[in-house]
Amino acid sequence: MSEALKGKRVLVTGAAQGMGRAIAIACAVQGAEALTIVDIQDDLAQETAELVRNAGATALVITADLTQPDQIHEMIETSASFAGGLDTLINNAGVIDTAFLHPAGFDTLDETTWDTVMAVNLKAVWLATKAAAPHLRVSGRGPSIVNSASVAGVHGTTSAIAYGASKAGVIQLTKSCAVALGPNIRVNAFLPGTIDTPMAQSHLVSGVDPAQTELRMTGTQVIPRFGAADEVAQVACFLASDAASFVTGGIYPVDGGTLAWRGIRT
Ligand SMILES: NC(=O)c1ccc[n+]([C@@H]2O[C@H](COP(=O)([O-])OP(=O)(O)OC[C@H]3O[C@@H](n4cnc5c(N)ncnc54)[C@H](O)[C@@H]3O)[C@@H](O)[C@H]2O)c1
């Protein structure tokens, strides 16, 4: 068992499944003291909490809807009370246009979907950062924030226009928050490519031709497969750890090389 996150009190949003669950478990395995599991799905969040406890950390589930500013503020305060402070905020929760629209695209994108995607993916990251800042400023245990952006925040997409714009916003917000909260609080983001989670699977089957969608999702990668949630969790944990003490304002692709390559595998 690694001790890279020894003693840290960590809050992970969107931790009921997918990458958020993998990150919460990896934090516990790497020695985090306390994990706050935030999600809108209570049953699955409770499962994550049990897995976290089995890995050696204490765990609290907070059921919250990140489209609601008052619930974001409350989740930070409840988490800090539970753990006796907050050292690491991991803004991982996200939603994508294709979860709401069929088909999703430029002509079908409506204001409700745009607003929901922006609220969860971008506004909640800002509000959680703002609410967490007073706690992080007094942490004394290597405070940092790790945000989940996406390669879709760098390149254009056909079926996730609001999503891509929100993730581009997360990249920019990460840099501005690193400047605003530095030097003591580090702020970084990871950019997943195609990762095998419930979100990626539902996006895959939302297309007219799932085989074509899969080729589009993985065919532009140097490593031609879906990534595993834990492969992203390892990078998130590194960014949260004191081993990354000189790393802030950084944007880290975990994408099988898709942003490095302009080609497509056929
Ligand atoms: N899977 C991928 O290929 C991929 C690629 C790039 C970026 N990402 C990003 O990585 C992060 C994790 O993605 P994932 O694939 O694990 O997704 P996922 O859909 O499997 O998990 C996202 C979690 O966020 C929670 N959530 C959604 N809306 C919420 C709300 N309003 N309030 C509270 N919780 C809410 C969901 O309940 C879910 O547990 C997201 O930010 C996503 O945009 C994913």
PDBQT file of the ligand as one rigid body, heavy atoms in Angstrom, charges set to zero:
ROOT
HETATM    1  N1  LIG A 301     -15.737   8.375 -19.805  1.00  0.00    +0.000 N 
HETATM    2  C1  LIG A 301     -15.044   9.119 -20.632  1.00  0.00    +0.000 C 
HETATM    3  O1  LIG A 301     -14.635   8.626 -21.693  1.00  0.00    +0.000 OA
HETATM    4  C2  LIG A 301     -14.720  10.561 -20.311  1.00  0.00    +0.000 A 
HETATM    5  C3  LIG A 301     -13.880  11.238 -21.201  1.00  0.00    +0.000 A 
HETATM    6  C4  LIG A 301     -13.505  12.545 -20.911  1.00  0.00    +0.000 A 
HETATM    7  C5  LIG A 301     -13.925  13.153 -19.738  1.00  0.00    +0.000 A 
HETATM    8  N2  LIG A 301     -14.745  12.470 -18.884  1.00  0.00    +0.000 N 
HETATM    9  C6  LIG A 301     -15.138  13.165 -17.651  1.00  0.00    +0.000 C 
HETATM   10  O2  LIG A 301     -14.724  12.422 -16.525  1.00  0.00    +0.000 OA
HETATM   11  C7  LIG A 301     -15.637  12.633 -15.441  1.00  0.00    +0.000 C 
HETATM   12  C8  LIG A 301     -16.160  11.281 -14.963  1.00  0.00    +0.000 C 
HETATM   13  O3  LIG A 301     -16.798  10.664 -16.064  1.00  0.00    +0.000 OA
HETATM   14  P1  LIG A 301     -17.332   9.163 -16.057  1.00  0.00    +0.000 P 
HETATM   15  O4  LIG A 301     -17.069   8.659 -17.413  1.00  0.00    +0.000 OA
HETATM   16  O5  LIG A 301     -16.845   8.442 -14.875  1.00  0.00    +0.000 OA
HETATM   17  O6  LIG A 301     -18.891   9.488 -15.944  1.00  0.00    +0.000 OA
HETATM   18  P2  LIG A 301     -20.102   8.691 -15.273  1.00  0.00    +0.000 P 
HETATM   19  O7  LIG A 301     -21.336   9.162 -15.935  1.00  0.00    +0.000 OA
HETATM   20  O8  LIG A 301     -19.832   7.235 -15.281  1.00  0.00    +0.000 OA
HETATM   21  O9  LIG A 301     -20.043   9.249 -13.778  1.00  0.00    +0.000 OA
HETATM   22  C9  LIG A 301     -20.360  10.594 -13.520  1.00  0.00    +0.000 C 
HETATM   23  C10 LIG A 301     -20.962  10.699 -12.120  1.00  0.00    +0.000 C 
HETATM   24  O10 LIG A 301     -21.403  12.065 -11.941  1.00  0.00    +0.000 OA
HETATM   25  C11 LIG A 301     -22.638  12.019 -11.260  1.00  0.00    +0.000 C 
HETATM   26  N3  LIG A 301     -23.453  13.210 -11.524  1.00  0.00    +0.000 N 
HETATM   27  C12 LIG A 301     -23.993  13.582 -12.710  1.00  0.00    +0.000 A 
HETATM   28  N4  LIG A 301     -24.752  14.679 -12.553  1.00  0.00    +0.000 NA
HETATM   29  C13 LIG A 301     -24.696  15.003 -11.243  1.00  0.00    +0.000 A 
HETATM   30  C14 LIG A 301     -25.280  16.034 -10.463  1.00  0.00    +0.000 A 
HETATM   31  N5  LIG A 301     -26.118  16.945 -10.993  1.00  0.00    +0.000 N 
HETATM   32  N6  LIG A 301     -25.015  16.075  -9.144  1.00  0.00    +0.000 NA
HETATM   33  C15 LIG A 301     -24.194  15.145  -8.574  1.00  0.00    +0.000 A 
HETATM   34  N7  LIG A 301     -23.618  14.136  -9.262  1.00  0.00    +0.000 NA
HETATM   35  C16 LIG A 301     -23.866  14.075 -10.585  1.00  0.00    +0.000 A 
HETATM   36  C17 LIG A 301     -23.328  10.783 -11.826  1.00  0.00    +0.000 C 
HETATM   37  O11 LIG A 301     -24.391  10.338 -10.984  1.00  0.00    +0.000 OA
HETATM   38  C18 LIG A 301     -22.174   9.801 -11.929  1.00  0.00    +0.000 C 
HETATM   39  O12 LIG A 301     -22.024   9.027 -10.765  1.00  0.00    +0.000 OA
HETATM   40  C19 LIG A 301     -16.727  13.551 -15.987  1.00  0.00    +0.000 C 
HETATM   41  O13 LIG A 301     -16.450  14.886 -15.661  1.00  0.00    +0.000 OA
HETATM   42  C20 LIG A 301     -16.621  13.343 -17.478  1.00  0.00    +0.000 C 
HETATM   43  O14 LIG A 301     -17.112  14.447 -18.188  1.00  0.00    +0.000 OA
HETATM   44  C21 LIG A 301     -15.168  11.209 -19.154  1.00  0.00    +0.000 A 
ENDROOT
TORSDOF 0
